[in-house]
Amino acid sequence: MGGAVSAGEDNDELIDNLKEAQYIRTELVEQAFRAIDRADYYLEEFKENAYKDLAWKHGNIHLSAPCIYSEVMEALDLQPGLSFLNLGSGTGYLSSMVGLILGPFGVNHGVELHSDVIEYAKQKLDFFIRTSDSFDKFDFCEPSFVTGNCLEISPDCSQYDRVYCGAGVQKEHEEYMKNLLKVGGILVMPLEEKLTKITRTGPSAWETKKILAVSFAPLIQPCHSESGRSRLVHLPPLAVRSLQDLARIAIRGTIKKIINQETVIKNGNGLKNTPRFKRRRVRRRRMETIVFLDKEVFASRISNPSDDNSCEDLEEEGREEEKTQTESKPDPPVNFLREKVLSLPLPEPLKYYLLYYREK
């Protein structure tokens, strides 16, 4: 599933293409997508395909196409402090992006059938926390993953504000999925070959919206134990943060506000920074329309008039673009929060506690 937008040379260009095609429509979702490099969730030997708008599967590891994740993130209408349940959490890519929006007081849980995928997700999460500067730009709600079949969640579990299921849901399981939601909550799932958004408007009232046609592998049915009883999945308990942790969140938040104020003063009354540097984009023929019919994808294409330009024109344009790129290429990004914390007159262990003991 996918192929609706052009491939990018890097994560930022992929996001540019998703914005241009109107899959990403809000600033919060755009920021989350830019903050986490999709290639980091691929195995090394497959990373050349990371910025294509295509799903990827290797063994039990699976990533949906970027256009699908974009629609899911937009449909969930995420806000700080909400609770989120990801059914079929896979690599943790989506859960980590969601965690950037939920903030430190949200809840971020995932259920995954395969234990090897849970380990893979934990490794990717640990890598993101230790090495990505994006971790310091956001207040992160770290996801927690449990192994099990999402159709066997314990009936005494808490309900959630937002729920996403990453596998095709059969009609007979629709009510089960709905009951995982709080009143006012939103459920997004593939239902009868359509990505569907369901909003719980009351204890027994729902609003349903079909988003787009999709093709997902169906949910795997539970396997009962030898006793004939199902293996109930117990979701993580709602954690209460320690006073020490709350203090760290407050201190980091205060430092970020100071940095933002200094940036406003430096840029002059909140003028925007220099636009993000974009690499020269290769000429491509645009896909004008996509029509989904069952599991087939039909696309009509039109030729780009500029494809007929002479080689001399293209070479001249290339020289001009290269000159512009050389002049406008920005300095490497700076982690201002890290620099500010390290400059504080505090004991070294406290500084690194404030930085979550992260690597440079």
N, C-alpha and C positions, 0 to 999 in steps of 0.2 A: 504494500500500500504506500502511496506517495508519488513522487515525480511531478508534483504540481508546480514547483518553482525551480529555477535554475540552480545548479550547484554553485557553491561558494569556494573561494580559495582558502578561506579560513572561517572561524566561527562568526566573526563580525559580518563578513559578507553574506554568509548564510542568513543571518538575522535581517540584514538589509533586504534581501530578496523576499523573506517571509513578510516583512512590513510592506514592501511594494505590492505584494499580492494580497494584502489585507488579511493575512492569517494572524499576524500580531497587530493588535489595534490599540493597546493601552500601554502607558509608560511603565507601570509596575511589571507587567509581563515582559516587556522588552528588556528592562534592567535585569531581570532574573535570567533570561536566556543569554544575555551577553556576559553575565557574571560566571557562568559555568560552561567550560569548553566541552562541547559534545564529544570531541575526539578523546577526551580523558576517560570516557566510559567504553571505549573500544579496546579490544586486544591489539597489541602493537602491530601485528601483521595485517590488520584490516583498517588501519587508521586513514588510509588514502580515500576511503569511502565515507568518512565521518561527516563531511559537509555536503553530501548529496541528499536530496529530499527523498530518501528511501528508508524503509525498515531494514533492520539488520538482525540476523539470527545466527548463532553458533552454538550448537548443543542446546543447553537449556537457557543460555543467555540470549536476551532479546531486547531490542530497542525499536519502538515505533518510529514512523517517519516524522521528521520535524514539523510538517504541516499538521499532523494529527495532534502532537503534543501542544502545538500553538492553539489549536481550537479547544483542546481540553482545558488549558490554563485560562483562556479567556472565558470559557463557559462556567468555570468554577467560581468566578468573581471573588477571588481570594482577598482577604483583609487581615491585618495584624491581629493576633490574639485568637483566631479561630482554631477549631480542632479539625484535623484532616486524617482520613483513612484511605490508604492506597491498597486496593485489592489486586494482587499480582504485581507487587512492587518492583520485581526484577532487579535491574542494576542499581536502582536508587537515584537515577538521573532526574526523573520527575519529582521524586520526594525531596531531593536537595534543592531544586529550583523553588518548589513550594515553600520549603523552610526559610528561604531568603525573604519571602513576603510575610509569612506568619509571625516572624520575630520571636524574641525570647520567651514570650508568655503564651505562645500557641502550643498546640499538641500535634505531633506529626508521627503517625503510626503506619506501618506497612505490614502486609501479610504476603508471604511468598511460599509457594508449594515446594520449591527445590532448595535443599540445604546448601548445595554448592553455589547457587546464585546468591543466597543470603551472605555467604562468605565473600563472594566477589563484590557485592554491594558495600559491605563493611570496609573492605580494602579501599574501594573508590572513595567512600566517605572520609576515611582516615587521611587519604592522600589530599583531598580537597581542604580539609581542616588544617592540615600541617603546612601546606605549601601555597595555597591560593591567596593572593592579595584581596580577592573579592570577599573572603571571610571577614576581613577587617572593615569593609565598606558597608556591611549589613549587620543587623542583629539577627543571628541565625537561630532557627528552631531545628535542632538536630533530630533527624528521623531515627526512630527505633523500629527494628524489624523483628518479626517472629515467623517461625516456620510452621506451615500448616495449610490446609485447604480452606479457602475463604468462604466456602459453603458450610463450614462447620464451626463458625464462630460461636462462642458460648452465649446463650441467651441472656445472661446477666451482664453482658458488656455494656459499657456506656455508649450512648448515641453520639453522633458526630455532626459538626456543622457542614462539612464537605466530605463527599465520598467519591472516589473514582475507581472503576473496575477496568482493568486492562485486558480483559478477555471477553469473548462474545457471551452474552447472558441469554439463556433460554427463557422463553416466556413464563415457564412455570417457576422461575426463580425471581421474577420481578418484584413480588411482594416482599420476599426475604430481603432484597437489596433496599427497598424503600424503608423498611423498618429499622435500618441502621442509621437513619437520619433523624436529627432533631427537627422540631417544627421551625420553619424558616430556612432549613438546610437545603443544599443542592447536591444532587446525585448526577454524575455523568458516567455513561456506560454505553457500550455497543449493544443495542437491543434490536434483534431482527434485522441485521445488516444496516442499521442506521445508528450513528453516534447520537445519543439521546440525552437531553438535559431534563431532569425531573426536579421540580421545586416543591417542597412540602409546605403548603400554605396553611395547614391546620392539622389537628390530630388524625383526621381521615380525609384530608383534601389535598389534591396534587395538581400541579400544572406541568404539562409535558410539551417539550419542543424538540423536533427532529432537526439536527444540525447539518449532517451531511452523510452521504452513503459511504460505508466502510466495509472492510472484510477482515474480521478478526478470527483467530482460532477460538473455538468454544471453550468455556470453562470445563475443567476436568472434574468429573463427578467423584464424590467421596468414596474411598475404599474403607469398608468397615473392618474392624478388628475381628479376631477369631471369636470373640464373645458376641459378635453381631452388633456391637455398639460403635457409634462413630467416635473419632478422636477429637474431642472439643478443643478449639483453639482459644487460648486465653490471651487477650491483648494486654500490652504493658499497662501497669497501673499508672494513674495520673500522678506524676512526680511533683513534689513540693520542693521548691528551690531553697537552698540554705541561705542564711543571712549573708554569708561570705560571698556566695555566688550573686546574690542580688546587689551587693555592694559593687562587685566587679562590673555588672551590667550598667549600673548607675554611673560609675566613674568613666567607663568607656563612652557612654552616651554623652556625658558632659564634655569630654575631650573632643568628640566629633562635632558638637555644637560650636565649640571654640574654633575648630579648624574651619567649619563652614563660615563663621563670622569673619575670620581672617581672609578667607577666599573672596567673600563678597567685597570686603574693603579693598583687597588687592586688585580685583577686577573692575571696581568702580560701580557701586550701586547695583550689584547683582548681574552685571553683564555676563553673558555666557562665555565659557572658555572657547578656545579655538576649536573649530569643528574637528571631529575625529578623523584621523588620516585614513583615506581609503585607497587601496591599491587600484592600479589600472584594471578595469574589467574587460575581459575578452568579449569580442563581439559575438552575440548569439542570436539565433532566431527566437523570437518570443513565442511562448505558448499562449494563444489568445483565449481558447475555451477548453474546458474539460467537461466531459459528460460521463457520468458513472452509470453503467447498466449492468446489473447483477455484479459479477466479479471481473468484468472486463472494463478497461479504461480506453475510451476513444478520445483522441485529441486532434483538433484541427489546427494547423499551423499556417502562418502566412510568411512570406519571405520578407526579409528586411531590405528596404530599398538601398540602404547604405552598403549592402553586400557587394553591389556592383561598382563601388568607387574604385578608382585606379590605385595601383600599389603605391604610386608616388604620394597620393593624398593620405593614405594610411600611414606611410612612413613619416610624413610631415606631422600628422596628428600625434603619432607616437612620440616624436621628439618633443613636441610641445607639452604633452602630458608628463613625460619624464622630467622635464625642467620644472614643471609645477610641483611635482611630487618632491623633488629635491629641495625646493624652497619651503614647502609647507609641512614636511615630515616633522612630527613633534618629538620632544625629548622622551626618553623612556619614562614610564609611569613611576610615581613615587608613592610609597605607602606612608602617608603623613601621620596616620594614627600610630604606627609602629615607631616612627621617628620621635613623635611627641612623647610617647610613653617612656622610651629609652632615655629621653632628656630630663625626665622628672627626678628630683632629689629624693629618690626612694631606694631602699635596699634592692639589690639585684634580684633576689628570689621573688619579691613582690612585683617587680616590673614584669618578669616572665609569667607570673600568675595572671596578670592583667592581659598578657598576650596569649593566654591559653597554651603557653610553652611551645608556641609555633616556631617552625624554622623560618629563616629569612626567605 
